[in-house]
Amino acid sequence: MFLAQWTDAAETTHRDWARSGEEMLRPFSSNAHLLSALDVEREDVINTAWGANLPRLAAIKKKYDPTNFFRVNQNIKPV
């Protein structure tokens, strides 16, 4: 895992560095994701992280949060 921190939201150098390191190590990993660190990932990465559970979780989200009010971190969009 690579950790990058910065205070300027417009600055992407640190995030790019961490992602390049992650890509270098991907062939040696199980392609798993740390679910508590998905807040800045692309939607396809977030969906892959949930795996086969995504449809079930999306149905639960639709039932209990149909307006997607709780949408900040690790968001699952209601179906």
C-alpha positions in Angstrom: 0.0 0.0 0.0 1.2 3.5 -0.8 0.2 6.4 1.3 0.2 10.0 -0.1 -1.1 13.0 1.8 -1.4 16.7 0.7 -3.5 19.7 1.5 -4.1 21.3 -1.9 -6.9 19.5 -3.6 -5.7 20.7 -7.0 -2.3 19.0 -6.5 -2.3 15.5 -8.2 1.5 14.7 -8.1 1.3 12.7 -4.8 -1.8 10.8 -5.9 -0.3 10.0 -9.3 2.9 8.8 -7.5 0.8 6.5 -5.2 -1.2 5.1 -8.1 1.9 4.4 -10.2 3.3 2.4 -7.3 0.1 0.5 -6.9 0.1 -0.4 -10.6 3.7 -1.6 -10.3 2.8 -4.0 -7.5 -0.6 -5.1 -9.0 0.9 -8.3 -10.7 2.1 -9.4 -7.2 -1.2 -8.9 -5.4 -4.6 -10.6 -5.3 -6.1 -7.5 -6.9 -7.9 -6.8 -3.7 -8.8 -3.3 -2.5 -8.7 -1.7 0.9 -12.4 -0.8 1.3 -11.8 2.0 3.8 -9.6 3.9 1.2 -11.9 4.0 -1.8 -13.1 7.6 -1.5 -11.0 8.9 -4.4 -11.1 5.9 -6.7 -12.9 5.7 -10.0 -16.3 4.2 -10.0 -15.2 1.0 -11.8 -12.6 0.4 -9.1 -15.1 0.9 -6.4 -17.6 -1.5 -8.0 -14.8 -4.1 -8.5 -13.9 -3.9 -4.8 -17.4 -5.1 -3.8 -17.2 -8.1 -6.2 -20.2 -10.4 -6.3 -21.8 -8.5 -3.4 -22.4 -5.4 -5.4 -25.9 -6.2 -6.8 -27.1 -7.2 -3.3 -25.6 -4.1 -1.7 -27.1 -1.9 -4.4 -30.6 -3.4 -3.7 -30.1 -2.7 0.0 -29.0 0.8 -0.8 -32.1 1.4 -3.0 -34.4 0.2 -0.2 -32.8 2.2 2.7 -31.3 5.2 0.9 -33.1 5.6 -2.5 -32.1 9.3 -2.8 -28.4 8.4 -2.2 -28.2 10.8 0.7 -25.3 8.9 2.2 -23.0 9.1 -0.8 -19.6 10.3 0.4 -17.1 7.4 0.9 -17.3 4.0 -0.7 -20.5 4.9 -2.4 -22.8 2.2 -3.8 -25.3 3.8 -6.1 -28.9 2.6 -5.6 -30.2 0.6 -8.6 
